[in-house]
Amino acid sequence: MRNYIKNIAIHCKGDYDSINKMFEKRMLVPEYKSNYPYVVIGDDLYPKRLYDLEKPPYVLFYTGNIDLLKLESISLVGSRKPSIYAYEQTARYVDKLKKEYVIVSGLAKGIDTVAHTTALDFSTIAVLGCGIDVVYPLQNKALFEKMRQNHLILSEYPETVKPQKHFFPFRNRIIAALSDSIYVMSATLRSGTMTTVNAALSINRHVLCLPHRVDDPSGKGCNRLILEGADILTSVHDI
């Protein structure tokens, strides 16, 4: 069965709805080779937290240390163009959290990059919005290579699948689900970060937000979430 699910995933280029339709109808697909290891739904190594999702990924291709999925983790998300303040605070919080938790993020520009980079001396997991072998953004190529050697990179998209705009908000549900708590370090009122928060709230994850200046557009989403009841991050010493 796991080989069949892998074949469907590659045939459909990771598109969840297509995979789901073919799986439910048990449609025949060709045999495909994956150059990357993978876990499928139902495997012992499949992250149990992902079963909380309305649409848990059928397959996760990976490169790196899959055993990191067995450890407790914290997800950190934020803007691709955060303020210097958000950069600095992300580094401070990750520096504290990484000693006890695996740091999960999305390998995007901005907050994701700071989170992963700060955690490289401990453990970090990246969830991609493109094929497992595709480096995006290209400026993170060196970080990608370090993570695939000593950490963990996951994707529900098989090799060579190029990033598309709608992949990223859908990918965010996985980032939200992998941890019991999610730290929001910056967010505009309309952003991919907010879709991650919505996914987290839908499965009862603990959302904590970094407060921002009221005139900082890159933090207005955080302030709104705090106003609506999210916990506020006030000091790394309170973790």
Buried (B, 14 or more C-beta within 10 A) or exposed (E): EBEBBBBBBBBBBBBBEBBBEBBEEEEEBEEBEBEBEBBBBEEEBBBEBBEBBEEBBBBBBBBBBBEBBEEEBBBBBBBBBBBEBBBEBBBEBBBBBBEEBBBBBBBBBBBBBBBBBBBBEBBBBBBBBBBBBBBBBEEBEEBBEBBBEEBBBBBBBBBEBEBEEEBBBBBBBBBBBBBBBBBBBBBBEEBBBBBBBBBBBBBEBBBBBBBBEEEBBBBBBBBBBBEEEBBBBEEEEEE
